[in-house]
Amino acid sequence: MKVIICGAGQVGWQIARHLSGENNDVTVVDNNPDLVRRATDTLDVRGIAGFASYPDILDQAGARDADMIIAATFSDEVNMVTCQVAHSVFSVPRKIARLRARSYLDAIYSDLYRRDHMPIDVVISPELEVAEAALQRLAAPAAFDVEQFLGGRAQLLGIQIDGDCPVVNTPLRQLTDLFSTLRAVVVGVRRDGRLFAPEADDQIFPADECYVCVHSEDVSRCLEVFGKSNKQQDRVVILGGGNVGQTVAKRLESQSRRIRAKVIEKSRKVAERAADVLERTIVLNGDGLDSALLAEAGIARADAVLCITDDDKTNMLAAVRAKNLGCPMAIALINDPTLVPLMGPLGIDAYINPRATTVSSILRHIRHGRVRGVYSIGDAEAEVIEAEVLSTSPMSGKPIRDIAFPEGVLVGAVLKGEKVVRPQADLVIDEGDTIVLFALSADVPEVERLLQVSIDYF
């Protein structure tokens, strides 16, 4: 497949890394020559320095015979014009655009508008993706990372292991024996900054970060096994009243279970706009780092604080202050992945990586064939892949113990018909099953080979 990626920032680079690693013909376009050079030096891609919306630049990038264009620059306008030029001048069959501005999204999500005037096949909104990720974190407050698979039947939970965890120093093999009816598998462990796929004899230690694939019906029990409570959130304080904060608050208002939410926004203009949009949510204008304002918002009585301003350091400091004032749960939006290791020492319970959520969303739309879902973990350290097993797959008809998975790959869940089953060594993977796999980044190409899906996109 021939793909043009417009924008060589963190999102564009990650997408280019994924696709080039799967032997696709990838060209990266950016008006910053340094970013283009970084992509060509570290990845097997072509690079073009120039404005992605210019027809001559797209022509140099090979748009005349491209299968797909992904417009992920920092400018909504450039992304939209790029898709228009790709459609009108070069007839590129599939066009994906990343858009942020609410006004554009409202217009483009209108089918008539998009069909007749804006030829974008898939719109990716980072703010909507982040809002959805924030809501998932609130729904599972004891986990620092959450993602759904198998149509919501299974979840991936990131669980921080505390010293009082009941299963500390217990080999994973014994967990299966102790909790034989629990449909959960530890697929990844981050220890001392290194992520790995554990073996059956590996133990869990305090300070580990475990990634667990669990049946949705067993989430509460799974958290209890790991010493966590899944208390429902009744009072939430949201720091940041921009588009993301408004979306989260609006979704909380629409839930059948009443959740009391308060929003703190520093900009008076943005706060007034949020107050106009929200019906039952109290909006306070002021600095979220102000202890008096946090006290006025009832932070000591809140079940969780969600820090989602556009400044990482503000989010981190506000989360720490809220915890010090008595809030038991703090979630922070972190753009810079180098800051993530500070979450634990600072006592921040969970974080949201907007780049990871955007990358995962784009990958879901790119890998359209038998691959039904992809979730990128950490700083592209690993992927969790959901895919249907084909008859031509080397896995088809074999028990899991006989499948030549690399050391960095584990099976998290298997969907047989409508039933989610826990993977065991003697479980036979049949044609038509849907399988959820954890794979370290270096092992993703081998997973693609096993699934026989490396070129089945759309």
C-alpha positions in Angstrom: 0.0 0.0 0.0 1.3 3.5 -0.9 0.6 6.0 1.8 1.4 9.7 2.1 1.5 11.1 5.7 1.3 14.9 5.9 2.8 16.1 9.2 6.0 14.7 10.7 5.2 15.6 14.3 4.8 12.9 17.0 1.5 11.6 15.6 2.7 11.5 12.0 6.0 9.9 13.0 4.3 7.2 15.0 2.0 6.4 12.1 4.9 6.3 9.7 6.8 4.0 12.0 3.9 1.6 12.2 3.2 1.5 8.4 6.8 1.5 7.2 7.5 -1.4 9.6 4.8 -3.4 7.8 6.6 -2.9 4.4 4.2 -0.2 3.1 5.5 2.5 0.7 5.4 5.5 3.0 6.2 9.1 2.1 6.3 11.8 4.9 5.6 15.5 4.0 6.3 18.4 6.4 7.3 22.1 5.9 9.9 21.6 8.7 13.0 20.1 7.1 14.3 19.0 10.5 11.2 16.9 11.2 11.4 15.3 7.7 15.1 14.5 8.3 14.3 12.9 11.6 11.7 10.6 9.9 14.0 9.6 7.0 17.0 9.0 9.3 15.1 6.8 11.7 12.5 5.2 9.5 12.3 3.4 6.1 10.3 6.3 4.5 10.7 8.9 1.8 10.7 12.5 2.9 9.5 15.7 1.2 10.0 19.1 2.7 7.2 21.5 1.8 3.6 22.5 2.4 1.3 19.4 2.2 -1.6 21.4 0.7 0.5 22.4 -2.4 -0.4 20.3 -5.4 3.2 20.2 -6.6 4.4 19.0 -3.2 1.8 16.2 -3.2 2.8 15.4 -6.8 6.4 15.0 -5.7 5.2 12.7 -2.8 3.5 10.4 -5.4 -0.1 11.4 -4.9 -1.0 10.3 -8.5 -0.8 6.6 -7.5 -1.3 6.8 -3.7 -3.8 4.5 -2.0 -4.2 6.8 1.1 -3.4 10.2 2.4 -3.3 11.0 6.1 -3.4 14.7 6.9 -2.1 15.1 10.4 -0.4 18.5 10.4 -0.9 21.1 13.2 -3.3 23.1 11.1 -6.9 22.1 10.5 -7.1 24.3 7.4 -4.0 22.6 5.9 -5.4 19.2 6.6 -8.7 20.0 5.0 -7.2 21.6 1.9 -4.7 18.7 1.6 -7.6 16.2 1.4 -9.5 18.4 -1.0 -6.5 18.6 -3.3 -5.8 14.9 -3.0 -9.4 14.2 -4.0 -9.9 16.8 -6.8 -6.4 16.8 -8.4 -5.1 13.3 -7.8 -8.2 11.2 -7.0 -6.6 9.6 -3.9 -9.2 6.9 -2.9 -8.9 7.2 0.9 -8.4 10.4 2.9 -8.0 10.8 6.7 -7.8 14.2 8.4 -7.0 15.2 11.9 -9.2 18.2 12.9 -9.4 20.0 16.2 -11.8 23.0 15.9 -15.3 22.3 17.1 -16.8 24.5 14.3 -15.2 22.4 11.6 -16.2 19.2 13.3 -19.9 20.2 13.6 -20.0 21.0 9.9 -18.0 18.1 8.6 -19.9 15.6 10.8 -23.0 16.6 8.8 -23.2 13.9 6.1 -24.5 16.2 3.4 -21.8 18.8 4.0 -19.0 16.2 3.9 -20.3 14.3 0.9 -20.9 17.2 -1.3 -18.2 19.7 -0.3 -15.5 18.2 1.9 -14.1 14.8 0.6 -12.7 13.4 3.9 -13.4 9.8 4.5 -12.4 9.7 8.1 -12.2 12.6 10.6 -10.0 12.1 13.6 -10.7 14.6 16.4 -7.9 14.5 19.1 -10.1 16.4 21.5 -13.0 13.9 21.2 -10.6 11.0 21.5 -9.1 12.5 24.6 -12.6 13.2 26.1 -13.5 9.5 25.5 -10.2 8.4 27.1 -11.0 10.6 30.1 -14.4 9.1 30.5 -13.0 5.6 30.3 -10.5 6.5 33.1 -13.3 7.8 35.2 -15.3 4.7 34.6 -12.4 2.6 35.9 -10.7 4.9 38.4 -8.5 2.3 39.9 -6.7 1.8 36.5 -4.2 4.2 35.1 -5.0 3.0 31.5 -8.2 1.6 30.0 -9.2 0.5 26.5 -12.1 -1.6 25.3 -11.9 -4.6 22.9 -14.3 -7.1 21.3 -17.1 -4.7 21.1 -16.9 -3.8 24.7 -16.9 -7.4 25.9 -13.2 -7.2 27.1 -11.1 -4.4 28.5 -7.4 -3.7 28.8 -6.6 -2.3 32.3 -3.4 -0.7 33.4 -3.0 -1.4 37.1 -0.3 0.0 39.4 0.8 -2.6 42.0 0.9 -1.4 45.6 2.8 -2.9 48.5 -0.4 -4.2 50.0 -1.6 -6.0 46.8 -2.8 -9.5 47.8 -1.0 -11.2 44.9 2.4 -9.6 45.3 5.3 -12.1 44.9 2.8 -14.7 43.5 3.8 -16.4 40.2 1.3 -15.8 37.4 0.8 -19.5 37.0 -0.6 -19.7 40.5 -3.0 -16.8 39.8 -4.7 -19.0 37.2 -5.0 -21.8 39.8 -6.2 -19.5 42.6 -8.8 -17.7 40.5 -9.8 -20.3 38.0 -13.1 -18.6 37.0 -11.6 -15.1 36.6 -11.4 -14.3 32.9 -8.3 -12.2 33.1 -4.7 -12.4 31.8 -1.6 -10.3 32.7 -0.3 -9.6 29.2 2.3 -6.9 30.0 4.4 -5.7 32.9 6.5 -2.5 33.2 9.2 -2.8 35.8 12.0 -0.2 36.3 10.9 1.5 33.1 11.1 -1.6 30.9 7.9 -3.1 29.4 7.9 -6.9 28.8 5.5 -9.8 28.2 5.6 -11.9 31.4 6.1 -15.7 31.5 4.0 -18.0 33.6 6.7 -18.2 36.4 7.2 -14.5 36.6 6.0 -12.8 39.8 4.4 -9.4 40.4 6.3 -7.0 42.6 5.3 -3.6 44.2 5.7 -0.7 41.9 5.1 -2.8 38.8 2.6 -1.5 36.2 0.6 -4.5 35.0 -1.5 -4.5 31.8 -4.4 -7.0 32.3 -6.8 -8.1 29.6 -10.1 -8.9 31.3 -13.7 -9.8 30.5 -15.9 -6.7 31.1 -18.1 -8.6 33.5 -15.1 -9.5 35.6 -13.5 -6.0 35.9 -14.6 -5.3 39.5 -13.4 -8.8 40.7 -10.1 -8.4 38.8 -9.5 -5.1 40.5 -10.2 -6.6 43.9 -7.7 -9.4 43.2 -5.1 -6.7 42.6 -6.1 -4.9 45.7 -8.0 -2.1 44.1 -11.6 -0.9 44.7 -13.8 0.2 41.8 -15.7 2.9 43.6 -18.2 4.8 41.4 -17.4 8.5 40.9 -20.2 10.7 42.1 -18.4 14.0 42.4 -15.8 15.1 39.8 -13.8 18.3 39.5 -12.6 19.1 35.9 -9.7 21.5 35.6 -9.9 23.0 32.1 -13.1 24.2 30.5 -12.0 24.1 26.8 -13.4 21.7 24.2 -12.2 18.6 26.0 -13.5 19.7 29.4 -16.9 20.7 27.9 -17.2 17.4 26.1 -16.5 15.4 29.2 -18.9 17.5 31.4 -21.6 17.2 28.7 -21.2 13.5 28.6 -21.4 13.3 32.4 -24.6 15.3 32.4 -26.1 12.9 29.9 -25.5 9.8 31.9 -28.5 8.2 33.6 -26.6 8.1 37.0 -26.3 11.6 38.4 -22.7 12.7 38.6 -22.0 16.1 40.2 -19.3 17.9 38.1 -17.6 21.2 38.6 -15.4 22.9 36.0 -12.5 25.3 36.8 -11.3 27.5 33.9 -8.7 30.2 34.0 -9.9 32.1 30.9 -13.0 34.2 31.6 -14.1 34.0 28.0 -13.8 30.2 27.8 -15.5 29.9 31.2 -18.4 31.9 30.0 -18.7 29.8 26.9 -18.6 26.6 29.0 -21.3 28.0 31.3 -23.5 28.6 28.3 -23.0 25.1 26.9 -23.4 23.1 30.1 -26.8 22.8 31.9 -26.2 21.2 35.3 -22.4 21.7 35.7 -21.1 24.5 37.9 -18.3 26.5 36.1 -15.8 28.5 38.2 -13.5 31.1 36.7 -10.0 31.1 38.2 -6.6 29.4 38.5 -6.9 25.7 39.2 -3.6 25.9 41.2 -5.3 28.2 43.7 -5.9 26.3 46.9 -8.8 28.5 47.9 -10.6 28.0 44.5 -10.0 24.2 44.7 -11.6 24.3 48.2 -14.5 26.3 46.9 -15.0 23.6 44.2 -15.2 21.0 47.0 -12.0 19.2 46.1 -11.8 17.5 49.5 -15.2 15.9 48.9 -14.6 15.0 45.3 -14.1 11.5 44.2 -11.8 12.4 41.3 -10.1 15.4 39.7 -9.5 15.5 36.0 -6.7 17.9 34.9 -7.1 18.5 31.2 -5.7 21.9 30.4 -3.4 22.4 27.4 -0.3 22.7 29.7 1.3 19.5 31.0 3.0 21.1 34.0 -0.2 22.8 35.1 -2.0 19.5 34.9 0.7 17.8 36.9 0.9 20.5 39.6 -2.8 20.8 39.9 -3.2 17.0 40.3 -0.6 17.0 43.1 -2.3 19.9 44.8 -5.7 18.3 44.6 -4.3 15.1 46.1 -2.7 17.1 48.9 -6.1 18.7 49.6 -7.8 15.4 50.0 -9.0 14.3 46.6 -8.4 10.5 46.4 -8.1 10.2 42.6 -6.1 12.5 40.2 -6.0 12.1 36.4 -3.7 14.3 34.3 -3.5 15.0 30.6 0.2 14.6 29.6 1.4 15.4 26.0 5.1 14.9 26.7 5.9 11.2 27.1 9.1 12.0 28.9 7.0 13.3 31.9 5.1 10.1 32.3 7.8 8.5 34.6 7.1 11.3 37.1 3.5 10.3 37.6 4.3 7.6 40.2 6.7 9.7 42.4 4.2 12.6 42.3 1.3 10.4 43.3 -0.8 11.0 40.2 -3.1 8.0 39.7 -3.6 8.0 35.9 -2.7 9.9 32.8 -4.0 10.4 29.3 -1.6 10.6 26.4 -3.4 12.4 23.6 -0.9 11.4 21.0 -1.3 7.7 21.8 -5.1 8.0 21.6 -4.9 9.8 18.3 -2.4 7.2 16.9 -4.6 4.3 18.0 -7.7 5.9 16.4 -5.9 6.4 13.1 -4.5 2.9 13.1 -8.0 1.5 13.7 -9.2 3.2 10.5 -6.2 2.3 8.5 -6.2 -1.4 9.4 -9.7 -1.9 8.2 -9.6 -5.5 7.0 -9.4 -8.3 9.5 -7.8 -6.1 12.1 -10.6 -4.6 14.1 -8.7 -2.6 16.7 -5.3 -1.4 17.6 -4.2 0.3 20.8 -0.7 1.8 21.3 0.8 1.4 24.8 3.1 4.0 26.3 5.5 5.7 23.9 4.8 3.2 21.1 6.4 0.4 23.3 3.7 -2.1 22.5 0.4 -2.7 20.7 -2.7 -4.5 21.6 -4.2 -5.9 18.4 -7.7 -7.3 17.9 -8.1 -9.3 14.7 -10.2 -12.1 13.1 -8.3 -15.3 12.4 -8.3 -16.3 8.7 -8.3 -19.9 7.4 -4.9 -19.1 5.9 -3.4 -18.0 9.2 -0.7 -20.2 10.7 -2.7 -20.0 14.0 -5.9 -21.5 12.6 -6.7 -25.0 13.9 -3.9 -25.0 16.5 -3.9 -24.9 20.3 -2.2 -21.9 21.7 0.7 -23.9 23.0 1.7 -25.0 19.5 1.6 -21.5 17.9 5.1 -20.0 17.4 4.4 -16.7 19.1 7.5 -14.5 19.7 8.6 -14.0 23.4 7.0 -10.5 23.3 3.5 -11.7 22.3 0.7 -12.9 24.6 -2.9 -13.8 23.9 -5.2 -11.7 26.1 -8.7 -12.9 25.1 -10.4 -15.0 22.4 -14.0 -14.4 21.1 -15.6 -17.6 19.9 -19.0 -16.8 18.4 -20.5 -14.5 21.0 -18.5 -15.9 24.0 -15.3 -14.4 25.3 -13.0 -17.2 26.7 -9.8 -16.9 28.7 -6.9 -18.2 26.7 -5.2 -21.4 28.0 -2.5 -23.5 26.5 -4.9 -26.2 25.2 -7.4 -23.7 23.7 -7.6 -24.2 19.9 -7.7 -21.1 17.8 -10.2 -21.7 15.0 -10.9 -19.8 11.7 -13.4 -17.0 12.4 -12.3 -16.5 16.0 -11.4 -13.0 17.1 -8.2 -12.8 19.1 -6.7 -10.0 21.2 -2.9 -10.0 21.2 -0.4 -8.0 23.2 2.8 -7.5 21.2 5.9 -5.5 21.9 6.7 -3.2 19.0 9.6 -5.3 17.7 7.2 -8.3 17.4 4.4 -6.6 15.6 5.6 -7.6 12.1 5.6 -11.3 13.2 2.1 -10.9 14.5 1.0 -9.5 11.2 2.5 -12.5 9.5 0.6 -14.9 11.9 -2.6 -13.1 11.3 -2.1 -12.9 7.5 -3.3 -9.3 7.4 -0.3 -7.1 6.6 -1.8 -6.0 3.3 -5.6 -6.3 4.0 -6.5 -2.7 4.8 -9.5 -1.6 2.8 
